[in-house]
């Protein structure tokens, strides 16, 4: 279980995501990756085995313009560390992209069912079943409800940040047994597995609890419990320095 960061706001997401991943490096990991989404360019995904610096090198020289994105440092539990097993993972159509901390315990059975329905898998991870489940449900219900339905089926633990090409100005984040914090900035939000990746941007945070989901747009956020009821959670103002956040982490 390693690190997650998602950014949505007015600034270019890629450099903020890389900087956030570096703040999470102390946890140890084997690979890293990010996806940035924009209406103009769709989703740009870059992955690299090894250090976040390797990912940064792959990005160097590319001007990634999107202002919404998700990123991940992976500690492989299912499938060796390699580009195709690195997160973000995607569905068949290339609409849903997500990063995941944790383990989907019933992934084998879910994967077999999805393959029978015609889904094509491109990694050896447990995580990828979540993308295909959301894709499957998103055929009949909207993005948020598709995520809810997928989360009801999976067994295990997750911290998730998810984007969808069909709704490019949105990040959905959810947790169960993996930490997730939402940072509330000025006209921007940062969701991360650890305050250390947020504190440089804002000290106003909302700690998500198990079973909760956040739907985040550039203007606002809403939090729902597992029963899909909106919950009104106040933000906490942290009196933490960056150094302290990193130590606490
Ligand atoms: N189980 C997932 C994988 O092996 C996520 C691991 C993690 O938490 O980094 O890809």
Boltz pocket constraint, residues with backbone or C-beta under 6 A from the ligand:
constraints:
  - pocket:
      binder: B
      contacts: [[A, 1], [A, 2], [A, 3], [A, 73], [A, 74], [A, 75], [A, 76], [A, 77], [A, 78], [A, 79], [A, 85], [A, 100], [A, 101], [A, 102], [A, 103], [A, 104], [A, 125], [A, 126], [A, 127]]
      max_distance: 6.0
